[in-house]
């Protein structure tokens, strides 16, 4: 078991960062050079925007270069057109890039190039919609484009996948399954769920493509409060995440052979959702909390408590987080939202978790308080094993969910899978 080292974090969920005025610095440097003085060394910036949300979401979009969902040049040209803090400017710039990139796929004969353009268009359209208010009329048509670009990208390269529809509490949940290549039945099935703001299609870019490249089968799903179930049926989050997960797995196993091993991975708030589900479903052999999310209620309160602050309540960071919380939880007021998040803690159920567990942590995660990593590890008293991997700033993976460096996540997780499960003999299909 790896020890939990001290993790630094930003205590303010809506922190702002200062960026030097490049023009002023350049002017001063020119004056000093004219006077014969030695020029001062200038370091690179390292940020797209001073605002944390605008920077983080840009880094999130760019990070999907790893899986074919972005190109650096397209991202850089897009951010040039965005007025910082203006979500409508954000939408206009990203949606224009999505349309332009999708347009390049029209008439393209090479299927790989066509698929690549459409996959990038998907990611840019998802990013465009991300910061819009829940009731913005541009959301529904943007959502349809996001899904369409993704499907067209898969179909263009003849990707082998299955759509799974799961009846659930008066609505439907969605799943996507990619069977791995020959030999995939000797490796665990990877089951992946997102978090507070994820959509099903994005999960392929996060982990699906990497899993398929390494010979694993991959099943991604959405639950209530996410993607289509939220937008189409108004299904909001439930702290009892074992219910939607059980429905998904029951439907999948009804029509597919039972894998020899199954590992459940939860991203972001999924770091609560997946452990909660695994605590009540012993069909899973392994569990990845990506990243730590021992007590989502504590994390949410840090944001909701700013609702009465006359300054911070107007920041883009707060406005997006609070609006998304009310939308996905089905609440209206700060009091209702605080109360709704209260049950989202693993404290009462962690002792039920009996799987092998991997916990991933960004040292500068601005969403999750640092102590929650130690809290989770200490609570996993009956887990078969617990491994903790902490990423520091120098690694490029210190952000929440290692945004900007997915290669670290892939390396840590697949190494853990091989160390823990190796290659095994598959179960016979009855």
C-alpha positions in Angstrom: 0.0 0.0 0.0 1.4 3.3 -1.0 1.5 6.1 1.7 -0.4 9.2 1.2 1.9 12.2 1.0 1.0 15.7 1.9 -1.0 17.2 -1.0 -1.2 20.9 -1.7 -4.5 22.3 -3.0 -6.1 25.7 -3.7 -8.6 26.3 -0.8 -10.7 28.6 -3.0 -12.9 26.9 -5.6 -13.1 30.2 -7.6 -9.5 31.3 -7.4 -8.2 33.9 -9.9 -4.7 34.0 -11.3 -2.8 37.1 -12.4 -1.1 37.2 -15.9 1.5 39.8 -16.7 0.6 42.3 -19.4 2.8 41.2 -22.3 2.7 44.5 -24.1 3.9 46.5 -21.1 6.7 44.0 -20.4 7.8 44.1 -24.0 7.9 48.0 -24.0 10.0 48.1 -20.8 12.4 45.5 -22.2 12.8 47.6 -25.4 13.6 50.7 -23.4 16.2 48.9 -21.3 17.9 47.5 -24.5 18.1 51.0 -26.0 19.8 52.2 -22.8 22.4 49.4 -23.1 21.0 47.5 -20.1 21.0 43.7 -20.0 17.5 42.4 -20.8 15.6 40.6 -18.1 14.7 37.0 -18.7 11.0 36.3 -19.4 9.5 33.0 -18.6 6.6 31.5 -20.5 3.0 32.0 -19.2 1.7 28.5 -18.8 -2.0 29.5 -18.8 -4.6 30.2 -21.5 -6.7 32.5 -19.2 -6.4 34.1 -15.8 -9.8 32.8 -14.9 -9.5 29.2 -13.6 -12.6 27.8 -15.3 -11.8 29.2 -18.7 -8.2 28.0 -18.4 -9.2 24.5 -17.0 -11.8 23.8 -19.7 -9.4 24.9 -22.5 -6.7 22.6 -21.0 -9.4 19.8 -20.9 -10.2 20.3 -24.6 -6.6 20.4 -25.6 -5.7 17.4 -23.5 -7.7 15.2 -25.9 -4.9 15.5 -28.4 -3.8 12.3 -26.7 -6.8 10.5 -28.2 -7.4 12.3 -31.4 -9.9 14.9 -30.1 -7.9 18.1 -30.6 -5.0 19.8 -32.4 -2.9 22.5 -30.7 -3.1 24.9 -33.5 -6.9 24.8 -33.7 -7.2 25.3 -29.9 -4.7 28.3 -29.9 -6.6 30.0 -32.8 -9.9 29.5 -30.9 -8.8 31.0 -27.6 -7.6 34.1 -29.4 -11.2 34.9 -30.2 -12.6 34.5 -26.7 -13.3 37.4 -24.3 -12.3 36.1 -20.9 -15.2 35.6 -18.6 -17.8 35.9 -21.4 -19.5 32.5 -21.9 -21.3 33.7 -25.1 -17.9 34.6 -26.6 -16.7 31.2 -25.5 -19.6 29.5 -27.2 -19.2 31.5 -30.4 -15.5 30.8 -30.8 -15.6 27.0 -30.0 -18.7 26.3 -32.1 -17.2 28.2 -35.0 -14.1 26.0 -34.8 -16.3 22.9 -34.5 -18.2 23.9 -37.7 -15.1 24.8 -39.6 -13.3 21.5 -38.7 -16.4 19.4 -39.4 -16.6 21.2 -42.8 -13.1 19.9 -43.7 -14.5 16.3 -43.5 -17.0 16.9 -46.2 -15.9 15.2 -49.4 -12.8 13.8 -47.7 -11.9 10.4 -49.1 -9.4 9.2 -46.6 -11.5 7.6 -43.8 -9.0 8.1 -41.0 -8.6 11.8 -41.8 -12.3 12.2 -42.0 -12.9 10.5 -38.7 -10.2 12.6 -37.1 -11.8 15.9 -38.2 -15.2 14.8 -37.0 -13.9 13.6 -33.6 -12.2 17.0 -33.1 -15.4 18.8 -34.1 -17.2 16.7 -31.5 -14.8 17.8 -28.8 -14.9 21.5 -29.8 -18.7 21.5 -29.9 -18.9 19.8 -26.4 -16.5 22.4 -25.1 -18.6 25.2 -26.7 -21.8 24.2 -24.9 -20.1 23.5 -21.6 -20.3 26.9 -20.0 -23.7 28.0 -21.3 -26.5 28.4 -18.8 -28.7 25.3 -18.6 -31.7 27.1 -20.1 -29.8 28.7 -22.9 -31.7 28.0 -26.2 -28.5 27.2 -27.9 -27.9 24.1 -25.8 -30.3 21.6 -27.4 -29.1 22.1 -31.0 -25.5 22.2 -29.8 -26.1 18.9 -27.9 -27.4 17.2 -31.1 -24.4 18.4 -33.0 -22.0 17.1 -30.3 -23.6 13.6 -30.6 -23.8 13.6 -34.4 -20.2 14.6 -34.9 -19.1 11.8 -32.6 -21.2 9.1 -34.3 -20.0 10.3 -37.7 -16.4 10.1 -36.5 -16.8 6.4 -35.4 -18.7 5.4 -38.5 -16.2 7.1 -40.9 -13.5 4.7 -39.7 -15.8 1.7 -39.3 -15.2 1.5 -35.6 -16.7 -1.6 -34.1 -19.1 -0.6 -31.3 -22.6 -1.2 -29.8 -25.2 1.2 -28.5 -26.9 0.0 -25.4 -30.2 1.5 -24.1 -31.2 0.8 -20.5 -34.7 1.5 -19.2 -34.5 3.4 -16.0 -37.1 5.1 -13.8 -39.4 6.4 -16.5 -36.5 7.3 -18.8 -33.5 5.7 -20.4 -29.7 5.5 -19.7 -27.2 5.2 -22.5 -24.2 2.9 -22.9 -21.5 2.4 -25.5 -19.5 -0.8 -25.8 -16.4 -1.4 -27.8 -15.3 -5.0 -27.9 -11.6 -5.4 -27.8 -9.4 -7.3 -30.3 -8.6 -11.0 -30.1 -7.4 -11.8 -26.6 -9.4 -9.0 -24.9 -11.4 -11.7 -23.0 -8.1 -12.5 -21.1 -8.1 -8.9 -19.7 -10.6 -7.2 -17.4 -13.5 -5.4 -19.0 -13.1 -1.7 -18.3 -16.4 -0.1 -17.2 -16.2 3.7 -17.1 -18.5 6.4 -15.8 -18.0 10.2 -15.7 -19.0 12.8 -13.1 -20.5 16.2 -12.4 -20.4 17.5 -16.0 -19.4 14.5 -18.2 -21.2 13.2 -21.3 -21.0 9.7 -22.6 -19.1 10.4 -25.8 -16.3 12.3 -23.9 -15.4 9.1 -22.0 -14.1 7.5 -25.2 -11.6 10.4 -25.5 -10.7 10.2 -21.8 -10.0 6.4 -21.7 -11.8 4.4 -24.3 -9.4 4.8 -27.2 -6.4 4.1 -24.9 -8.1 0.9 -23.6 -8.8 -0.4 -27.1 -5.2 0.4 -28.2 -4.0 -1.8 -25.3 -6.3 -4.7 -26.1 -9.1 -4.1 -23.5 -12.8 -4.1 -24.1 -14.5 -0.9 -23.0 -18.0 -0.1 -21.7 -18.9 3.5 -21.0 -22.3 4.6 -19.5 -24.2 7.6 -18.4 -26.4 7.7 -15.3 -29.0 10.2 -14.0 -27.7 13.7 -13.8 -25.5 13.2 -16.9 -25.7 13.7 -20.6 -28.8 12.4 -22.3 -30.7 11.2 -19.2 -30.5 14.7 -17.8 -31.3 16.6 -21.0 -34.0 14.4 -22.4 -35.7 12.9 -19.4 -34.8 15.3 -16.6 -33.3 12.5 -14.5 -31.1 14.1 -11.8 -28.2 12.6 -9.8 -28.8 10.0 -7.1 -26.4 9.3 -4.2 -27.4 5.6 -4.5 -25.3 5.1 -7.7 -25.5 1.4 -7.3 -29.0 1.6 -8.8 -28.1 3.0 -12.3 -24.9 1.0 -12.4 -26.8 -2.3 -11.6 -29.3 -1.5 -14.3 -26.5 -1.0 -16.8 -24.6 -4.1 -15.9 -27.7 -6.3 -15.7 -28.6 -5.2 -19.3 -25.1 -5.7 -20.6 -24.6 -9.1 -19.1 -28.0 -10.2 -20.4 -26.6 -10.1 -23.9 -22.9 -10.5 -23.5 -20.6 -13.2 -22.0 -19.6 -12.5 -18.4 -16.1 -11.2 -18.4 -13.5 -13.0 -16.4 -12.8 -9.7 -14.5 -14.4 -6.3 -14.4 -12.9 -3.0 -13.3 -15.1 0.1 -12.6 -13.5 3.5 -13.1 -15.2 6.7 -12.0 -13.9 10.1 -13.2 -14.2 13.4 -11.2 -17.4 13.2 -9.2 -17.3 9.6 -10.5 -14.6 9.2 -7.8 -17.6 9.1 -5.5 -20.1 7.4 -7.8 -17.9 4.4 -8.8 -16.9 3.5 -5.2 -20.5 3.8 -4.1 -21.6 1.4 -6.8 -18.8 -1.0 -6.1 -19.7 -1.1 -2.5 -23.0 -2.8 -3.4 -21.9 -4.8 -6.5 -19.3 -7.6 -6.0 -19.3 -8.4 -9.7 -16.6 -5.8 -9.9 -13.1 -7.0 -9.2 -11.3 -3.7 -9.3 -12.1 0.0 -8.7 -10.4 3.2 -9.8 -11.2 6.5 -8.1 -10.1 9.1 -10.7 -9.7 11.4 -8.8 -10.4 11.2 -5.1 -13.9 12.2 -4.2 -14.6 10.9 -0.7 -17.1 13.6 0.2 -18.8 15.4 -2.7 -21.0 17.3 -0.2 -17.9 19.0 1.3 -16.6 20.0 -2.1 -20.0 21.3 -3.2 -20.5 23.4 0.0 -17.3 25.3 -0.7 -19.0 26.6 -3.9 -22.6 26.9 -2.7 -21.5 28.9 0.4 -20.4 31.7 -2.0 -23.9 32.3 -3.2 -24.3 35.3 -0.8 -20.9 36.8 -1.5 -21.6 40.0 -3.6 -18.3 39.7 -5.5 -17.4 36.0 -5.9 -21.0 35.0 -6.7 -20.7 36.9 -9.9 -17.5 35.2 -11.0 -17.7 32.8 -14.0 -16.3 30.0 -11.9 -19.2 30.2 -9.3 -21.9 31.0 -11.9 -21.1 27.8 -13.9 -20.6 25.5 -10.9 -23.7 26.7 -9.0 -26.0 26.6 -12.1 -24.7 23.1 -13.1 -25.3 21.9 -9.5 -28.9 23.1 -9.5 -29.5 21.6 -12.9 -28.0 18.2 -12.3 -29.4 17.9 -8.7 -32.9 19.3 -9.5 -32.7 22.1 -6.9 -33.4 25.8 -6.9 -31.9 27.5 -3.8 -28.6 27.3 -2.0 -30.2 25.6 0.9 -31.8 22.9 -1.2 -28.5 22.4 -3.1 -26.4 22.0 0.1 -29.0 19.5 1.4 -29.1 17.6 -1.8 -25.3 17.0 -1.8 -25.2 16.0 1.8 -25.6 12.2 1.3 -22.8 12.1 -1.3 -20.1 10.8 1.1 -18.4 7.4 1.1 -18.1 7.4 4.9 -21.1 5.1 5.6 -20.3 2.6 2.8 -16.5 2.5 2.3 -16.1 -0.5 4.6 -18.2 -2.5 2.2 -15.7 -2.0 -0.7 -13.8 -5.3 -1.1 -12.2 -4.8 -4.5 -8.6 -3.9 -5.4 -8.6 -0.1 -5.4 -6.5 2.5 -7.2 -6.8 6.2 -6.2 -5.4 8.9 -8.5 -4.8 12.4 -7.1 -3.7 15.7 -8.6 -1.6 17.6 -6.1 -3.2 21.0 -7.0 -6.8 19.8 -7.5 -8.9 22.9 -7.2 -12.2 21.0 -6.7 -11.5 18.3 -4.1 -9.9 19.2 -0.6 -6.5 17.5 -0.2 -7.4 15.6 3.0 -10.0 13.5 1.2 -7.3 11.2 -0.2 -6.2 10.2 3.3 -9.9 10.0 4.4 -10.7 7.6 1.6 -7.6 5.4 2.1 -8.3 5.2 5.8 -11.9 4.2 5.3 -11.1 1.3 2.9 -10.5 -1.1 5.7 -11.8 -4.2 3.8 -10.4 -3.5 0.3 -8.2 -6.3 -1.1 -5.5 -3.7 -1.8 -5.2 0.1 -2.0 -2.8 1.9 -4.2 -2.5 5.7 -4.3 -0.8 7.6 -7.1 -0.2 11.4 -6.6 0.8 13.6 -9.5 2.8 16.8 -8.8 3.1 20.1 -10.7 6.4 19.1 -12.4 4.6 16.0 -14.0 2.0 18.2 -15.7 -0.7 16.2 -13.9 -1.4 18.2 -10.8 -4.7 19.5 -12.0 -8.1 17.8 -11.3 -8.2 14.5 -13.1 -4.7 15.2 -14.6 -6.3 17.4 -17.2 -3.7 18.3 -19.8 -1.7 15.1 -19.3 -3.9 12.0 -19.9 -0.8 9.9 -20.6 0.0 9.9 -16.9 -3.5 8.5 -16.1 -3.2 5.9 -18.8 0.3 4.8 -17.7 -0.7 4.6 -14.0 -3.9 2.8 -14.6 -2.8 0.2 -17.1 0.3 -0.5 -15.1 -1.9 -1.1 -12.1 -4.2 -3.3 -14.1 -1.4 -5.5 -15.3 0.2 -5.7 -11.8 -3.1 -6.5 -10.2 -4.8 -8.8 -12.7 -2.3 -9.7 -15.3 -3.5 -12.0 -18.1 -6.0 -14.7 -17.2 -8.1 -17.5 -18.6 -11.5 -16.3 -19.7 -14.7 -17.8 -18.4 -16.6 -20.1 -20.8 -19.8 -18.5 -22.2 -22.8 -20.7 -21.1 
